[in-house]
Amino acid sequence: MTTAATTPRSRPDAAARPRTRALLAAAALAGPVFFASSVCQALTRPGFDIRIHPLSQLATGDLGWIQQLTFVLAGLGGLALALAHRRLVVDGAGARLAPILLGVFGAGFVLAGLFTMDPQHGFPAGAPAGAVEMSWHAIVHTAAAAASFLALAGACTALLVRSIRRRQVGASIGNGLVALALLAPTSPSGASIQIAVTGLIAFTWITVTALRLRRRA
């Protein structure tokens, strides 16, 4: 019996290729990079309040480029996991669908980093005190972020089916809970905190999955 939802049957020599290991290392770093950058900025940038402002709001203002870069790097980590998963997991449920959805997740985060939200709710300094009408780039950002989380939920669901078929209880529970968390409706009263928690769950899963693949490679 296998022990993880993504335990691979590798193509010849795929697990030994330095490029594959490098891809998994990059994917594993996506979570720590996203967490460390977001938390440090949330704690140090004047006027930012996680109860009011989503993490995406950090991509606005003079220092907004830091969060933009954070989103892009985290998205590239998702793309790296998609490529490595496609190389290593070549049969069974989710072998084809999961890497496609992981690629959509990564590309969505890259796109969300390239297009920012609008300054609003008093952040950054000088922004309007309330909400503003969404600009075209804010619409692109929001749509890309939503699509990325939906795609990751789909990948988790595909791997849930895989783990159930292989009778992997731990992996089934983990993939199922992550999928449910990503698909949970957003509460208007606590949207910014919920979005931050969703990001935490998503990139924790990316990092853990990358480390599991790398260890079993």
Backbone as JSON, one array per atom type, in Angstrom:
{
  "sequence": "MTTAATTPRSRPDAAARPRTRALLAAAALAGPVFFASSVCQALTRPGFDIRIHPLSQLATGDLGWIQQLTFVLAGLGGLALALAHRRLVVDGAGARLAPILLGVFGAGFVLAGLFTMDPQHGFPAGAPAGAVEMSWHAIVHTAAAAASFLALAGACTALLVRSIRRRQVGASIGNGLVALALLAPTSPSGASIQIAVTGLIAFTWITVTALRLRRRA",
  "N": [[0.86, -1.2, 0.0], [0.54, 2.22, -0.8], [1.69, 5.36, 0.65], [1.08, 8.03, 0.38], [-0.86, 10.59, -1.27], [0.29, 11.42, -3.56], [2.25, 9.63, -4.23], [4.61, 8.5, -6.48], [4.82, 6.66, -9.59], [7.56, 6.58, -11.3], [8.71, 7.99, -14.4], [11.35, 6.54, -16.38], [14.35, 7.27, -14.78], [13.41, 9.79, -14.09], [13.06, 10.68, -11.45], [15.65, 10.99, -10.67], [16.68, 13.15, -11.93], [18.33, 16.2, -11.76], [16.97, 18.54, -12.42], [14.29, 18.02, -11.89], [14.34, 17.69, -9.12], [15.14, 20.25, -8.45], [12.92, 21.73, -9.25], [11.02, 20.81, -7.39], [12.18, 21.72, -5.04], [11.96, 24.48, -5.42], [9.18, 24.68, -5.44], [8.61, 23.89, -2.81], [9.58, 26.06, -1.43], [7.74, 28.01, -1.91], [5.61, 28.34, -0.04], [6.91, 29.2, 2.49], [8.1, 31.62, 1.52], [5.84, 33.11, 0.74], [4.43, 33.29, 3.21], [6.33, 34.51, 5.0], [6.98, 36.97, 3.75], [4.43, 38.21, 3.51], [3.52, 38.33, 6.19], [5.53, 39.86, 7.46], [5.25, 42.31, 6.09], [2.58, 42.93, 6.69], [2.78, 43.45, 9.39], [4.48, 45.62, 9.56], [3.95, 47.69, 7.73], [2.67, 50.9, 7.72], [-0.65, 51.62, 8.7], [-1.86, 49.35, 7.69], [-4.34, 46.92, 8.21], [-5.27, 43.81, 9.0], [-7.83, 43.03, 9.52], [-9.37, 44.59, 7.97], [-8.13, 45.05, 5.52], [-7.34, 43.03, 2.77], [-4.62, 40.7, 2.1], [-3.77, 41.2, -0.46], [-3.94, 43.91, -0.7], [-1.56, 44.86, 0.12], [-0.02, 45.06, -2.1], [-0.25, 47.55, -3.12], [0.68, 51.05, -3.29], [3.88, 52.69, -2.53], [5.63, 50.68, -1.69], [4.47, 48.51, -2.75], [5.46, 46.83, -4.7], [6.85, 44.82, -3.46], [4.98, 42.94, -2.44], [3.8, 42.31, -4.85], [5.93, 41.01, -6.13], [6.14, 38.91, -4.35], [3.73, 37.49, -4.78], [4.17, 36.72, -7.45], [6.48, 35.08, -7.26], [5.5, 33.08, -5.54], [3.49, 32.05, -7.16], [5.06, 31.05, -9.26], [6.26, 29.0, -7.87], [4.06, 27.3, -7.58], [3.69, 26.61, -10.27], [6.09, 25.26, -10.68], [5.67, 23.01, -9.05], [3.58, 21.84, -10.46], [4.86, 21.07, -12.86], [6.8, 19.26, -11.87], [5.15, 17.35, -10.68], [3.82, 16.35, -12.9], [5.94, 15.08, -14.16], [6.64, 13.07, -12.36], [4.37, 11.67, -11.32], [2.71, 9.47, -13.04], [0.66, 7.72, -13.57], [-2.65, 6.42, -12.8], [-5.48, 7.81, -10.93], [-5.91, 11.29, -11.28], [-3.39, 11.75, -12.32], [-3.07, 13.09, -14.76], [-4.88, 15.23, -14.63], [-4.42, 16.65, -12.2], [-1.79, 18.0, -12.37], [-2.37, 19.86, -14.39], [-4.34, 21.48, -13.22], [-2.88, 22.42, -11.06], [-1.05, 23.92, -12.46], [-2.73, 25.94, -13.43], [-3.4, 27.13, -11.03], [-0.86, 28.15, -10.21], [-0.28, 29.9, -12.38], [-2.4, 31.66, -12.12], [-1.77, 32.98, -9.73], [0.59, 34.26, -10.44], [-0.44, 36.04, -12.34], [-2.15, 37.49, -10.7], [-0.27, 38.83, -9.21], [0.88, 40.51, -11.08], [-1.12, 42.29, -11.73], [-2.77, 44.68, -9.84], [-4.79, 45.37, -6.87], [-7.0, 48.15, -6.09], [-6.05, 51.15, -4.36], [-7.63, 51.67, -1.26], [-10.01, 52.02, 1.49], [-8.41, 53.51, 3.2], [-5.8, 52.63, 2.88], [-2.96, 52.36, 0.8], [-1.39, 55.1, 2.69], [-3.25, 58.06, 2.23], [-5.11, 56.97, 0.55], [-8.58, 56.58, -0.53], [-11.11, 56.68, 2.03], [-13.12, 54.75, 2.09], [-14.56, 52.0, 0.19], [-13.78, 51.7, -3.32], [-14.75, 52.13, -6.77], [-14.1, 49.33, -8.77], [-11.15, 49.1, -10.68], [-9.97, 48.18, -14.01], [-7.65, 46.65, -13.74], [-7.83, 45.79, -11.12], [-10.05, 44.15, -11.29], [-9.03, 42.12, -12.95], [-7.06, 41.13, -11.22], [-8.62, 40.16, -9.05], [-10.22, 38.21, -10.32], [-8.23, 36.46, -11.26], [-7.07, 35.58, -8.86], [-9.27, 34.3, -7.64], [-9.76, 32.26, -9.54], [-7.4, 30.83, -9.29], [-7.51, 29.72, -6.68], [-9.8, 28.13, -6.94], [-8.89, 26.33, -8.86], [-6.85, 25.03, -7.43], [-8.4, 23.81, -5.47], [-9.72, 22.02, -7.14], [-7.54, 20.42, -7.94], [-6.85, 19.27, -5.47], [-9.17, 17.82, -5.05], [-9.06, 15.97, -7.18], [-6.78, 14.55, -6.38], [-7.75, 13.62, -4.01], [-9.59, 11.7, -4.85], [-7.76, 9.93, -5.96], [-6.3, 9.16, -3.65], [-8.32, 7.94, -2.14], [-8.98, 5.74, -3.73], [-6.63, 4.35, -3.44], [-6.7, 3.72, -0.84], [-5.61, 5.42, 1.12], [-5.74, 6.77, 3.99], [-4.9, 9.02, 5.58], [-3.97, 10.84, 3.6], [-6.32, 11.14, 2.17], [-8.03, 12.42, 4.01], [-6.56, 14.81, 4.41], [-6.39, 16.0, 1.78], [-9.12, 16.25, 1.28], [-10.02, 18.02, 3.32], [-8.54, 20.34, 2.7], [-9.56, 20.94, 0.16], [-12.24, 21.52, 0.85], [-11.86, 23.76, 2.49], [-10.85, 25.62, 0.65], [-13.02, 25.96, -0.98], [-14.94, 27.08, 0.6], [-17.55, 29.41, 1.25], [-17.12, 32.97, 1.18], [-17.21, 35.08, 3.98], [-18.74, 38.19, 4.29], [-18.24, 39.88, 6.48], [-15.83, 39.1, 7.56], [-13.98, 38.88, 5.5], [-11.33, 39.57, 4.69], [-9.64, 38.38, 6.61], [-10.39, 35.71, 6.3], [-9.58, 35.24, 3.66], [-6.82, 35.48, 3.98], [-6.32, 33.27, 5.64], [-7.1, 31.26, 3.9], [-5.09, 31.52, 1.96], [-2.91, 30.76, 3.56], [-3.54, 28.06, 4.06], [-3.55, 27.07, 1.44], [-0.87, 27.46, 0.48], [0.56, 26.09, 2.4], [-0.23, 23.51, 1.8], [0.87, 23.28, -0.79], [3.65, 23.42, -0.21], [3.99, 21.19, 1.55], [3.17, 19.08, -0.12], [5.1, 19.26, -2.15], [7.43, 18.65, -0.68], [6.85, 16.03, 0.09], [6.77, 14.71, -2.38], [9.41, 15.16, -3.19], [10.85, 13.78, -1.22], [9.99, 11.15, -1.61], [10.87, 10.79, -4.14]],
  "CA": [[0.0, 0.0, 0.0], [1.29, 3.46, -0.82], [1.48, 6.14, 1.87], [0.73, 9.43, 0.12], [-1.71, 10.73, -2.45], [1.08, 11.72, -4.75], [3.34, 8.7, -4.38], [4.71, 8.35, -7.91], [5.54, 5.68, -10.36], [8.32, 7.54, -12.08], [9.29, 7.69, -15.68], [12.74, 6.15, -16.21], [15.33, 8.28, -14.38], [12.82, 11.11, -13.84], [13.3, 11.09, -10.07], [17.07, 11.27, -10.46], [17.1, 14.32, -12.68], [18.5, 17.39, -10.91], [15.97, 19.55, -12.74], [13.06, 17.7, -11.17], [14.56, 18.0, -7.71], [15.16, 21.71, -8.32], [11.53, 22.18, -9.34], [10.35, 20.53, -6.12], [12.73, 22.63, -4.04], [11.34, 25.78, -5.66], [7.78, 24.58, -5.01], [8.59, 23.84, -1.36], [9.88, 27.4, -0.9], [6.63, 28.93, -2.18], [4.9, 28.63, 1.19], [7.68, 30.09, 3.37], [8.25, 32.95, 0.92], [4.54, 33.8, 0.82], [4.12, 33.59, 4.6], [7.28, 35.44, 5.61], [6.83, 38.3, 3.15], [3.12, 38.78, 3.83], [3.43, 38.63, 7.62], [6.42, 40.99, 7.75], [4.65, 43.54, 5.58], [1.35, 43.22, 7.44], [3.14, 43.95, 10.72], [5.36, 46.79, 9.52], [3.51, 48.79, 6.88], [1.75, 51.77, 8.46], [-2.04, 51.72, 8.27], [-2.44, 48.09, 7.25], [-5.12, 46.22, 9.23], [-5.73, 42.57, 8.38], [-9.28, 42.91, 9.72], [-10.03, 45.41, 6.95], [-7.43, 44.98, 4.25], [-6.8, 41.72, 2.37], [-3.18, 40.71, 1.85], [-3.54, 41.76, -1.79], [-3.83, 45.35, -0.57], [-0.14, 45.17, 0.31], [0.59, 45.28, -3.41], [-0.49, 48.94, -3.51], [1.57, 52.02, -2.65], [5.28, 52.75, -2.94], [6.27, 49.4, -1.42], [3.61, 47.45, -3.27], [6.22, 45.91, -5.55], [7.31, 43.67, -2.66], [3.92, 41.94, -2.44], [3.66, 41.84, -6.23], [6.98, 40.02, -6.34], [5.79, 37.75, -3.52], [2.71, 36.73, -5.51], [4.76, 36.12, -8.65], [7.36, 33.99, -6.85], [4.66, 32.01, -5.03], [2.86, 31.44, -8.32], [6.08, 30.26, -9.96], [6.38, 27.78, -7.09], [2.95, 26.44, -7.97], [4.0, 26.1, -11.61], [7.16, 24.27, -10.52], [5.06, 21.79, -8.54], [2.82, 21.24, -11.55], [5.79, 20.41, -13.78], [7.39, 18.11, -11.21], [4.09, 16.36, -10.5], [3.6, 15.73, -14.21], [7.07, 14.21, -14.46], [6.78, 11.96, -11.43], [3.13, 10.9, -11.14], [2.39, 9.22, -14.44], [-0.46, 6.8, -13.75], [-3.67, 6.47, -11.77], [-6.38, 8.96, -10.86], [-5.28, 12.58, -11.03], [-2.06, 11.89, -12.9], [-3.1, 14.09, -15.83], [-5.67, 16.41, -14.28], [-3.84, 17.42, -11.09], [-0.78, 18.99, -12.77], [-3.0, 20.93, -15.16], [-4.99, 22.39, -12.27], [-1.8, 23.08, -10.32], [-0.51, 24.95, -13.35], [-3.68, 27.06, -13.43], [-3.22, 27.79, -9.73], [0.36, 28.94, -10.24], [-0.4, 30.99, -13.35], [-3.33, 32.63, -11.56], [-1.08, 33.8, -8.74], [1.49, 35.15, -11.17], [-1.27, 37.09, -12.93], [-2.62, 38.34, -9.59], [0.84, 39.68, -8.82], [1.16, 41.51, -12.12], [-2.23, 43.25, -11.73], [-3.01, 44.96, -8.43], [-6.04, 45.96, -6.39], [-7.01, 49.61, -6.01], [-5.95, 51.72, -3.01], [-8.95, 51.94, -0.69], [-10.13, 51.81, 2.93], [-7.35, 54.2, 3.91], [-4.48, 52.04, 2.68], [-1.92, 52.98, 1.62], [-1.68, 56.46, 3.17], [-3.79, 58.92, 1.2], [-6.15, 56.28, -0.21], [-9.93, 56.89, -0.06], [-11.44, 56.04, 3.31], [-14.0, 53.61, 1.88], [-14.35, 51.21, -1.01], [-13.82, 52.45, -4.58], [-15.16, 51.33, -7.92], [-12.95, 48.52, -9.19], [-10.52, 49.37, -11.98], [-9.82, 46.97, -14.82], [-6.58, 45.79, -13.22], [-8.34, 45.17, -9.9], [-10.93, 43.06, -11.73], [-8.14, 41.03, -13.39], [-6.44, 40.57, -10.01], [-9.62, 39.4, -8.29], [-10.6, 37.04, -11.1], [-7.1, 35.54, -11.29], [-6.92, 34.97, -7.53], [-10.38, 33.37, -7.45], [-9.54, 31.11, -10.41], [-6.28, 30.04, -8.77], [-7.97, 28.93, -5.54], [-10.71, 27.11, -7.45], [-8.08, 25.32, -9.53], [-6.19, 24.23, -6.42], [-9.44, 22.95, -4.9], [-9.92, 20.94, -8.1], [-6.39, 19.52, -7.85], [-7.0, 18.51, -4.23], [-10.27, 16.86, -5.25], [-8.54, 14.9, -8.03], [-5.88, 13.73, -5.57], [-8.6, 12.95, -3.03], [-10.08, 10.49, -5.52], [-6.6, 9.04, -6.06], [-5.97, 8.6, -2.34], [-9.4, 7.04, -1.73], [-8.82, 4.5, -4.49], [-5.46, 3.64, -2.93], [-6.96, 3.48, 0.58], [-4.68, 6.22, 1.9], [-6.66, 7.5, 4.86], [-4.37, 10.33, 5.93], [-3.98, 11.71, 2.42], [-7.72, 11.41, 1.83], [-8.52, 13.44, 4.93], [-5.87, 16.06, 4.14], [-6.84, 16.59, 0.52], [-10.53, 16.62, 1.4], [-10.16, 19.22, 4.15], [-8.02, 21.49, 1.96], [-10.53, 21.27, -0.88], [-13.38, 22.16, 1.49], [-11.45, 25.09, 2.95], [-10.7, 26.5, -0.51], [-14.33, 26.17, -1.59], [-15.85, 27.67, 1.57], [-18.0, 30.76, 0.87], [-16.48, 34.06, 1.92], [-18.08, 35.87, 4.83], [-18.46, 39.62, 4.07], [-17.76, 40.56, 7.69], [-14.45, 38.73, 7.87], [-13.42, 38.42, 4.23], [-9.87, 39.74, 4.59], [-9.01, 37.35, 7.43], [-10.66, 34.42, 5.68], [-8.72, 35.12, 2.48], [-5.47, 35.23, 4.47], [-6.29, 31.88, 6.11], [-7.14, 30.43, 2.71], [-3.74, 31.53, 1.41], [-2.09, 29.96, 4.45], [-3.86, 26.65, 3.8], [-3.15, 26.72, 0.07], [0.58, 27.35, 0.31], [1.02, 24.99, 3.24], [-0.44, 22.29, 1.01], [1.86, 23.28, -1.86], [4.95, 23.09, 0.36], [3.98, 19.82, 2.06], [3.11, 18.18, -1.26], [6.41, 19.29, -2.8], [8.38, 17.92, 0.15], [6.55, 14.6, 0.0], [7.24, 14.22, -3.69], [10.87, 15.17, -3.22], [11.34, 12.72, -0.34], [9.72, 9.86, -2.23], [11.64, 10.67, -5.39]],
  "C": [[0.88, 1.24, 0.0], [0.92, 4.31, 0.38], [1.13, 7.58, 1.63], [-0.03, 9.53, -1.17], [-0.91, 10.93, -3.7], [2.26, 10.79, -4.91], [3.46, 8.29, -5.83], [5.18, 6.99, -8.37], [6.27, 6.49, -11.42], [8.6, 7.04, -13.48], [10.74, 7.29, -15.48], [13.64, 7.34, -15.93], [14.73, 9.64, -14.06], [13.15, 11.6, -12.44], [14.76, 11.47, -9.83], [17.52, 12.55, -11.14], [17.22, 15.52, -11.75], [17.44, 18.44, -11.18], [14.67, 19.3, -11.99], [13.2, 18.02, -9.7], [14.58, 19.51, -7.48], [13.75, 22.28, -8.39], [10.81, 21.96, -8.01], [10.88, 21.4, -5.0], [12.11, 24.02, -4.18], [9.89, 25.78, -5.19], [7.69, 24.59, -3.49], [8.84, 25.2, -0.73], [8.71, 28.37, -1.08], [5.89, 29.32, -0.91], [5.67, 29.55, 2.12], [7.86, 31.49, 2.82], [6.96, 33.75, 1.06], [4.24, 34.21, 2.26], [5.02, 34.69, 5.16], [7.11, 36.85, 5.06], [5.52, 38.95, 3.57], [3.03, 39.19, 5.29], [4.31, 39.83, 7.97], [5.83, 42.31, 7.27], [3.41, 43.93, 6.37], [1.66, 43.84, 8.8], [3.89, 45.27, 10.68], [4.85, 47.94, 8.66], [2.45, 49.62, 7.58], [0.35, 51.78, 7.84], [-2.66, 50.41, 7.83], [-3.1, 47.38, 8.42], [-5.73, 44.99, 8.59], [-7.23, 42.37, 8.56], [-10.05, 43.65, 8.63], [-9.43, 45.17, 5.57], [-7.0, 43.55, 3.93], [-5.3, 41.83, 2.09], [-2.86, 41.32, 0.48], [-3.38, 43.27, -1.74], [-2.38, 45.79, -0.36], [0.57, 45.45, -1.0], [0.35, 46.69, -3.93], [0.48, 49.85, -2.77], [3.01, 51.88, -3.11], [6.01, 51.42, -2.74], [5.47, 48.22, -1.96], [4.35, 46.43, -4.11], [6.69, 44.68, -4.79], [6.26, 42.57, -2.67], [3.65, 41.44, -3.86], [4.69, 40.76, -6.52], [6.7, 38.75, -5.55], [4.76, 36.88, -4.23], [3.32, 36.02, -6.71], [5.64, 34.93, -8.27], [6.56, 32.8, -6.32], [3.96, 31.29, -6.18], [3.82, 30.59, -9.12], [6.35, 28.96, -9.2], [5.28, 26.79, -7.41], [3.17, 25.83, -9.34], [5.1, 25.04, -11.54], [6.61, 22.95, -10.0], [4.27, 21.08, -9.64], [3.73, 20.47, -12.5], [6.4, 19.16, -13.15], [6.38, 16.99, -11.02], [3.83, 15.62, -11.81], [4.72, 14.76, -14.56], [7.05, 12.94, -13.62], [5.55, 11.08, -11.3], [2.53, 10.67, -12.53], [1.24, 8.25, -14.65], [-1.46, 6.96, -12.61], [-4.49, 7.75, -11.81], [-5.6, 10.23, -10.55], [-3.95, 12.79, -11.69], [-2.01, 12.95, -13.99], [-3.78, 15.38, -15.39], [-4.99, 17.27, -13.22], [-2.77, 18.41, -11.54], [-1.34, 20.13, -13.61], [-3.62, 21.96, -14.22], [-3.95, 23.11, -11.4], [-1.16, 24.17, -11.15], [-1.42, 26.16, -13.41], [-3.55, 27.84, -12.13], [-1.99, 28.69, -9.76], [0.27, 30.13, -11.18], [-1.35, 32.07, -12.83], [-2.66, 33.53, -10.55], [-0.07, 34.73, -9.39], [0.71, 36.33, -11.74], [-1.78, 38.04, -11.85], [-1.51, 39.27, -9.1], [1.13, 40.78, -9.81], [0.1, 42.6, -12.17], [-2.7, 43.45, -10.3], [-4.44, 45.42, -8.15], [-5.91, 47.48, -6.41], [-6.77, 50.05, -4.56], [-7.34, 52.07, -2.48], [-8.92, 51.68, 0.81], [-8.93, 52.39, 3.69], [-5.97, 53.6, 3.77], [-4.18, 51.93, 1.19], [-2.3, 54.41, 2.01], [-2.13, 57.34, 2.01], [-4.87, 58.28, 0.36], [-7.53, 56.69, 0.3], [-10.3, 56.09, 1.18], [-12.3, 54.8, 3.14], [-13.62, 52.83, 0.64], [-14.44, 52.1, -2.24], [-14.31, 51.53, -5.68], [-13.93, 50.62, -8.5], [-12.46, 48.94, -10.56], [-10.38, 48.07, -12.75], [-8.74, 46.06, -14.26], [-6.98, 45.14, -11.9], [-9.27, 44.0, -10.23], [-10.1, 41.86, -12.19], [-7.52, 40.34, -12.18], [-7.43, 39.67, -9.28], [-10.0, 38.12, -9.01], [-9.48, 36.01, -11.11], [-6.93, 34.83, -9.95], [-8.03, 33.95, -7.28], [-10.19, 32.1, -8.27], [-8.43, 30.22, -9.86], [-6.72, 29.17, -7.6], [-8.94, 27.83, -5.98], [-9.93, 25.98, -8.12], [-7.37, 24.43, -8.51], [-7.19, 23.32, -5.71], [-9.72, 21.77, -5.82], [-8.78, 19.93, -8.07], [-6.48, 18.66, -6.6], [-8.1, 17.46, -4.35], [-9.81, 15.69, -6.11], [-7.62, 13.97, -7.24], [-6.62, 13.05, -4.42], [-9.13, 11.64, -3.62], [-8.95, 9.46, -5.61], [-6.31, 8.36, -4.72], [-7.05, 7.66, -1.83], [-9.25, 5.7, -2.44], [-7.64, 3.67, -3.98], [-5.55, 3.39, -1.42], [-5.92, 4.17, 1.47], [-5.5, 7.18, 2.77], [-6.16, 8.9, 5.17], [-4.4, 11.31, 4.78], [-5.4, 12.07, 2.02], [-8.28, 12.52, 2.72], [-7.88, 14.79, 4.63], [-6.34, 16.74, 2.88], [-8.29, 17.03, 0.59], [-10.73, 17.9, 2.19], [-9.65, 20.47, 3.43], [-9.0, 21.92, 0.88], [-11.74, 21.99, -0.29], [-13.04, 23.58, 1.94], [-11.36, 26.07, 1.79], [-12.04, 26.84, -1.14], [-15.33, 26.83, -0.64], [-16.27, 29.07, 1.14], [-17.38, 31.82, 1.76], [-17.51, 34.85, 2.72], [-17.76, 37.35, 4.65], [-17.86, 40.31, 5.29], [-16.31, 40.23, 8.03], [-13.69, 38.26, 6.64], [-11.91, 38.48, 4.2], [-9.13, 38.67, 5.4], [-9.2, 35.98, 6.81], [-9.77, 34.19, 4.46], [-7.28, 34.83, 2.91], [-5.31, 33.79, 4.94], [-6.3, 30.93, 4.92], [-5.77, 30.37, 2.03], [-2.79, 30.69, 2.23], [-2.29, 28.47, 4.17], [-3.32, 26.22, 2.44], [-1.64, 26.51, -0.04], [1.23, 26.37, 1.28], [0.89, 23.68, 2.49], [0.59, 22.18, -0.11], [3.22, 22.84, -1.32], [5.02, 21.64, 0.83], [3.97, 18.82, 0.9], [4.45, 18.11, -1.99], [7.44, 18.5, -2.0], [8.13, 16.42, 0.12], [7.03, 14.01, -1.31], [8.76, 14.14, -3.73], [11.45, 14.04, -2.37], [11.15, 11.35, -1.0], [10.38, 9.69, -3.59], [12.99, 10.02, -5.13]]
}
